[in-house]
Amino acid sequence: MAFDVRPAVDFDHVRALIGPKRPDANVCWCLSYRIPSKLNNELRGPARGEYVAGLVHGDPPPGVLAYDGNTPVGWAAVAPRADTAFARNRKIPHVDDLAVWSLWCIRVRPGHRGRGISHALIAGATSFARDHGAPAIEAYPLDNRGRKVDLTMAYPGLRANFEAAGFRYVADTESVLSGFPRVLMRFNLA
């Protein structure tokens, strides 16, 4: 089945995938790696959604959405690494000075998993970065070696899915999520 992947320019669709069930909840909204930690800690409840609404109306938008018909079923956060916390992250290495983009979060709506949406999101985020002039795109997925991963902690994606999309392993990281190491993978766009 083919999914349409488009820039995340509809706030209601973004909210459906990464927003909270209660507007006052302090969920991530995919901001943890996008903004400095001080600001991330200061934004509470509805202010988090308001911040994301501003990003959705910015250029470039904060990521891509996968659609099944008109229904948003997946989200991928992608942006220039220089505009994210990965620019200063001590656990994720910088392997060179290339102005790469980062792809750090993939979310598939419950009830739609296991249909290839994460693969479509990786391809769509890669095209989105290319269309915005990125020379390369990096991801920091879990190297789970085929073992089961808690879905809450699978947000960076899985190494095998990035390999299937043509990303290549570049380096180990010092980051570990849910007991699995994260690796740095890259897809050259030039």
C-alpha positions in Angstrom: 0.0 0.0 0.0 1.3 3.5 -0.9 1.1 6.3 1.6 1.2 10.0 0.6 3.9 11.8 2.6 3.7 15.6 2.7 5.2 18.5 4.7 3.6 19.0 8.1 1.7 22.2 7.4 -1.7 21.3 9.0 -1.5 21.8 12.8 -4.6 19.7 13.5 -3.0 16.8 11.7 0.2 17.2 13.6 -1.7 17.5 16.9 -3.5 14.2 16.0 -0.2 12.4 15.8 2.0 14.0 18.5 -0.3 16.1 20.7 -1.8 15.0 24.0 -5.3 13.7 24.6 -5.7 16.5 27.2 -4.6 20.0 26.2 -3.0 20.7 29.6 -0.8 17.5 29.5 3.0 18.0 29.2 3.7 15.5 26.4 6.8 15.9 24.3 5.1 17.3 21.1 8.4 16.2 19.5 10.2 19.3 21.1 12.8 17.5 23.3 15.5 17.5 20.6 14.2 20.4 18.6 14.6 23.2 21.1 17.1 24.0 23.9 16.4 22.0 27.1 15.8 25.1 29.2 13.0 26.2 26.8 11.7 22.6 26.6 11.4 22.5 30.4 9.7 26.0 30.6 7.0 25.2 28.0 4.1 23.6 29.9 0.7 22.4 28.8 -1.0 24.4 26.0 2.2 26.5 25.5 3.9 23.4 24.0 1.1 23.1 21.3 1.3 26.8 20.6 5.0 26.5 20.0 4.5 23.6 17.6 1.7 25.6 15.8 4.3 28.3 15.2 6.7 25.7 13.7 4.0 24.3 11.5 3.5 27.7 9.9 7.3 28.3 9.6 9.6 27.6 6.7 10.5 24.9 6.6 7.7 23.1 8.5 8.8 20.8 11.4 8.6 17.5 9.6 6.4 15.4 7.4 3.1 13.5 7.7 2.1 10.3 6.1 -1.5 10.0 4.9 -3.8 7.1 4.2 -6.2 8.9 1.9 -7.1 12.1 3.9 -6.2 10.5 7.3 -2.9 11.4 8.9 -1.3 8.2 10.0 2.4 9.0 10.6 4.8 11.7 11.6 8.5 12.2 11.2 10.5 15.1 12.7 13.2 16.4 10.4 15.2 19.7 10.4 18.7 21.0 9.9 20.9 19.6 12.7 22.1 23.1 13.4 18.6 24.0 14.4 18.2 21.1 16.9 19.7 20.0 20.2 21.8 17.5 18.1 24.0 20.5 17.3 25.1 20.4 21.0 24.4 16.8 22.0 27.4 15.2 23.6 26.1 11.6 23.1 25.6 11.9 19.4 28.9 12.5 17.6 29.5 15.0 14.8 31.5 13.0 12.2 32.2 16.1 10.0 31.2 19.7 9.4 28.7 19.0 6.7 25.4 20.9 7.2 23.3 17.7 7.6 19.7 17.5 8.5 18.5 15.3 11.4 15.6 12.8 11.4 15.0 11.9 15.0 11.4 10.9 15.6 9.0 8.6 13.7 5.5 8.0 15.0 2.8 5.8 13.5 -0.7 6.1 14.7 -2.0 3.2 16.7 -4.1 0.9 14.6 -2.0 1.6 11.5 1.3 -0.1 12.5 2.9 -2.9 10.6 1.8 -1.5 7.2 5.1 0.1 6.1 4.3 3.6 7.2 7.6 4.1 8.9 9.4 3.2 5.7 7.2 5.8 3.8 8.1 8.4 6.5 11.8 7.8 6.2 11.7 8.1 2.4 9.4 11.2 2.7 11.7 12.9 5.3 14.7 12.2 3.1 13.0 13.8 0.0 11.9 16.7 2.2 15.5 17.3 3.3 16.7 17.0 -0.3 14.0 19.5 -1.5 15.3 22.0 1.1 18.9 21.7 0.0 20.3 19.4 2.6 23.6 17.7 1.4 22.8 14.7 3.7 20.4 13.5 6.3 21.3 11.7 9.5 19.2 9.5 11.8 20.0 8.1 15.3 18.0 4.8 15.4 18.0 2.0 17.8 20.3 -0.9 17.0 17.9 -3.5 18.4 19.3 -6.4 16.3 15.8 -7.8 15.7 14.7 -7.8 19.3 11.4 -6.4 20.4 11.4 -2.7 21.4 8.9 -0.9 23.6 6.9 1.2 21.1 7.1 4.3 23.4 10.9 4.2 23.1 11.1 3.2 19.4 10.5 6.8 18.3 14.1 7.2 16.8 13.3 4.3 14.5 15.1 1.0 14.0 18.5 0.5 12.3 17.1 -2.1 9.9 14.4 0.3 8.6 17.1 2.9 7.9 19.3 0.3 6.2 16.4 -0.7 4.0 16.0 3.0 3.0 19.6 3.2 1.9 21.1 4.9 5.0 24.6 3.7 5.9 26.0 3.2 9.3 28.5 5.9 10.2 29.3 5.7 13.9 28.3 4.4 17.3 26.8 6.9 19.7 26.9 7.0 23.5 23.1 7.2 23.6 21.0 4.2 24.8 17.2 4.0 24.9 15.3 1.2 26.5 18.5 -0.8 26.7 19.4 -0.5 23.1 22.3 1.5 21.7 21.6 4.2 19.1 23.8 4.4 16.0 24.4 7.3 13.7 23.3 6.6 10.1 23.5 8.8 7.1 22.0 9.2 3.6 24.0 11.4 1.3 21.8 13.6 -0.9 24.5 15.4 -3.0 
